[in-house]
Amino acid sequence: MADDEEQAPARKIFVHNCGEFVGSNIAKKFSSSTDDNFEVIGTLRSPSDAKPRWVSRVVDPSSTEALRAAFLESELTVLDCLGQMDVAEAILASIGGAQWEDEKVLVGVSSVMTWTRTTPDADEPEKPLTEAEYKRRRPHSSFKELHALEKLVTKSKRAGLRTHVVGAGLTYGAEEDLFHRLFKAAWHGKAVPLLSVADGANVPPTVHIADLCTIVTKLLEGDSEPYILAVDAGQQQEEAGTLKAIVTALSASLGTGAVEEATKEAVLLERDYEFFQAAVKLAPEAANGLVGEWHSETGILANLPTVIAEFREARNLMPLKVLVHGNDDLAKGALASTIATEYKLPLIVAKEALQAAADGDDAELAAEAKAALAAPSDATMAKVVGAALTTVACKNQGYVLVGYPEQKAQAEGLFAMKAEGGEEAAEEEAEEEGAAPKAAAPEFLLVLEAPDDVIKAKLLALPEQTTTEEALAAQLAAYAEHNAEDAPTSLLAITALADNSLALAVGADTAPESLMTKAAVYLGEPRNYGATEEELAAKAALEAEAAAKAAAEEAAVKAAQAKAEAEERARREAHESRRLAELQQQEKELLEVRSLPLRNYLLQNVIPTLTEGLIEVCKVKPDDPIDHLAEWLFQNNPVEEE
């Protein structure tokens, strides 16, 4: 039976530098193929890099034996020549002298930067260059090593080994690589830099990464030219896809429309600036024979909406839109603020948006908002909140909305809700004159509800009262009326919102952290770039400041301890000195007391006679004074005289 048949062994593909843009997408293309069963082996730039899930295993790029073994067991080896030239050269060196039986294919993915100094045909200077002229290609001065590596790839051809070099245009699409800094700037609402040393009038040769991957995969199936130009037809379009046109359209479609024309000096300091100056005219011939249907044949400018959508999806930058609803204003405000902070989303508070509109530059909207500050109508609120939700930041990042709408009719007037067919109405849909702009509907609805007595207790506990008990009671009653179960006026009466809602009960002891924990589980992971360079720098500065403060405090504590120990040591030494002095004084006094009887004895019985004897010795001055004194004392002993 078919089920019992053994599955054919996987065809092995060796992709060098499989963790970066070109290698990763080629590996993914093979791994996700439905036409055949492929197993992808690869190398990573750094051992610390994570292995892509579509790569079965990685080999050590520093091991010649491992590189040779990976090549020998694979049908196709793909070199990322531009991404990591040294390892590509090591792979080529490792297969020298190796023997194999089955036919193998070696593809080096390079860049059209090895063509940028090629002179066009003198008779037809506007005619694009083709693969047929690859032998006379001349590289940009910064890409001479890449040009040499291309030659090594073509010269590696031998019996059983078919080699091809694929000169890729400026790659775009998917998560973006070369153009990523431009997409990122636009997504953040910043001015998109025009990285041109001139005026940006050059039309760069480009290729979508999907088309580049298709060309590489097709080379496994059959032979082609030794050199293949992988470029789309963007240079041949009526609307010239100049660098400036691409940047301007990108900023208008994804960002604010602002373009920053950098100085020549600033451009020269940018990484990979050379690519954006490319203007060599190229036309693929071999590639057209390989690619049956191009993914983006007409170039990046003509396919920009699709390219932007791919960028959002690949980097998970889809806007996260959250509406926080309920009867507990304090809990709603706290949760909305926390979500906005944690997910890096614009926080739109209805009351604040109304005040901002009243103070804004739109004269008509400002006049209407000022007149309605006390009691705004639904129409005014729809205009004000709709304007706040249709900014570039909200379109790209999403939003956290709190305070409006509170009822079904208000939501239908504000949001472009999904039709019954499931497609969301476009923001630009035709509307009646004066109607509010339609904003993108929320993806998630968080409903926070608390008992009335809990809400009243929390509000009355505030140091400053923002409402009266009567007004609060009326507000709670209105909420209960319009948001009762199965009420036709409830936001939950809108199927699209009800299907993506989460009810969060709020009690007297409910901690804000517990609400955020539940909300985070429901909302999922953030959909943004994470912390910006400025935020990372600020965080690092705060951490450094905290570490310095902690070190200073620790040093102060140690210094205080050392000082206290020194003072205690000095005190003990002084105490010991005083004690020793006192002991010495006591011993002296004791000796003096004990020596008094002996002194008196000597003064009475010895000193007088001895003194006279000494005087006698001084008078006589005998030759032997000691013997003379002894004789004198013997003769004049007062005891014997008595």
PyMOL commands that set and color helices and strands:
alter all, ss='L'
color gray80, all
select helices_A, chain A and resi 2-4+21-31+64-72+85-94+112-114+131-136+141-155+180-187+209-221+234-236+243-254+264-268+273-277+286-290+304-314+329-343+350-358+363-371+378-389+392-397+408-414+452-460+469-482+491-493+495-498+512-523+533-605+607-620+625-635+638-641
alter helices_A, ss='H'
color red, helices_A
select strands_A, chain A and resi 11-15+38-42+57-58+76-80+104-111+161-168+170-172+192-194+206-208+227-230+259-261+320-326+347-349+398-402+415-416+439-440+444-449+501-505
alter strands_A, ss='S'
color yellow, strands_A
deselect
rebuild
show_as cartoon
